Amino acid sequence: MSEKKRILIVDDHQILRRGLAMLINMEPDMEVCGEAEDVPGGIDAVMKTNPDLVLTDISLKNSDGVQLIKQLHAEYPRLPLLAVSMHDESIYAERALRAGARGYITKQVAEEKIIEAIHQVLSGKIYLHNTVSEQVMQRLLGAQDKDPAGMLSDREFEVFCLIGRGLRAGAISEKLNLSIKTVETYQANIKVKLNLASAKELSEYAVEWAKTRL
């Protein structure tokens, strides 16, 4: 029998990690070699466990899974990365893929499709489940209006999402471990890119955007 593929799970919800681990460990050709809940833990776990694939949420404890994908892709360019998320919006899938992920799957279909997704990414292919795949193609072909938030950098987008959740600059700086001045600079850049005149307009826009996407 060939050696089992080693899968590392990075997610800040213990119940979800256990559920995914159970599904993966039931497969004869793969096993979970470790777990982590944030970016530092994920990087440390990769160094210690040498996985064949990393399965990571894009929303982690006090951090952003896209940043983890970027760091791992830079340090381990041949390591397959599969993003899992509660969001079925194509903008999240695009960001994960641009950061270096080889696949994107939503938690809504993970129980049914996670093994298929892992096998496909391990084989060197890109995996997107049907709904997200169609949205990504439509965006690339210009078949639907692009979400203005798609113009933001990954860090700007992260700040924008936190504004949408009602966080102010001080709380955002603590959560992302950034100075308030840096957060304010991101906010200023976001206003310019989204053509918003004031912090109040930015807050209102972000909150409305978040209602249907977060």
Sequence and secondary structure as in RCSB ss.txt:
>XXXX:A:sequence
MSEKKRILIVDDHQILRRGLAMLINMEPDMEVCGEAEDVPGGIDAVMKTNPDLVLTDISLKNSDGVQLIKQLHAE
YPRLPLLAVSMHDESIYAERALRAGARGYITKQVAEEKIIEAIHQVLSGKIYLHNTVSEQVMQRLLGAQDKDPAG
MLSDREFEVFCLIGRGLRAGAISEKLNLSIKTVETYQANIKVKLNLASAKELSEYAVEWAKTRL
>XXXX:A:secstr
    EEEEEE S HHHHHHHHHHHHTSTTEEEEEEESSHHHHHHHHHHH  SEEEEESEETTEEHHHHHHHHHHH
 TTS EEEEES   HHHHHHHHHHT SEEEEHHHHHHHHHHHHHHHHTT  EE HHHHHHHHHHHHT S   GGG
GS HHHHHHHHHHHTT  HHHHHHHHT  HHHHHHHHHHHHHHTT  SHHHHHHHHHHHHHHH 
